[in-house]
Amino acid sequence: MPQEIVLDKARTLLAPKFPQFDRLEPAFRNAWVDTRHSVVPLDWFDMSHSWSDRNTAYLDGAGLAASDVDVIVTVSTGIATPTLEARAACRMCFRQDVRRVPVFGLGSAGGVSGLSIARSMAAADPKATVLMVAVEACSLSFQMEHLRKADIIATVLFGDGAAAAVLSGGRGDGPILDAGLEYMWPETLDIMGWDVGENGLGVIFDRSIPEFTKTSFRTAADDALHRAGLRIDQIDRFVCHPGGAKVLTALEAAMDLAPETLDHERAVLRRAGNMSAPTALFVLSGALRAGTTGQLMLCALGPGFTASFLPIRA
């Protein structure tokens, strides 16, 4: 969906309920997002939907499977019980003895952390084939009942998406993943997350995120590099989750990167918006397809407030 069409729909639905909408409207044009995807059509947003409605729609198109998959790591910021891989099992012909590892609550860091978890499981059992799937339907969290500025910004930025990877500890000719790392800042729970209410999941998306990234991300990155036995001058490319235009600028400043260095990140943001967990995997795929090689560091920020890192040799 082009951003202008999203803006027109948002103006129709939100302006009557949110008096400050006109002041926030420029954010739609300044977000560096050209297009996004939604698992539901635009007219779905014309009506209120129950928690049940949201979860039923959330499950559509969750499958990527083969009968030789031994382990499935499923990452999602939404909630479904039984989880997505269980609901897709019969349709996708998963084996009855497949091991299931659903991961919830990591938000935008979920793609990197989920890939790290899948890597650990593949390393622990070299004969296993591990499927990692990140599925997000951010549009289903849209709600008009309790509008706040954070809800408008989420409408500006977020889109739906899914990504997957197959890992093996004993074979394959793809990139080599080393052990993942995380860094969690104390007393930062109110920066990003869900506000769980009677109408569903309301977004917590603090305005301090870009400045926090600029001043604090380097500390987390240096810590992760040290634990990985790497130096910053050994990293050929930081591959980052594009949380938003301001966050990308903050990441470049924090890591002393030249402006516009994170070009693959900006391309994904323009094409699909912030899809939460899958987004970093879209960037990684784009970088690899463009011929990026050497020592990479995949990274993302998510609720906690947490930075997730995964060293990759490509």
Secondary structure, DSSP 8 states (H G I E B T S, - for coil): -BHHHHHHHHHHHHTTT-TTHHHHTHHHHHS---B---SS-GGGGGS---HHHHHHHHTTT-----TT--EEEEEESS--SS-HHHHHHHHHT--TT-EEEEEES-GGGHHHHHHHHHHHHHHH-TT-EEEEEEEE-GGGG--STT--HHHHHHHHHB--EEEEEEEESS--SS-EE---EEEE-TT-TTSEEEEEETTEEEEEE-TTHHHHHHHHHHHHHHHHHHHTT--GGG-SEEEE----HHHHHHHHHHTT--TT--HHHHHHHHHH-B-STTHHHHHHHHHHHTT--SEEEEEEEETTTEEEEEEEE-
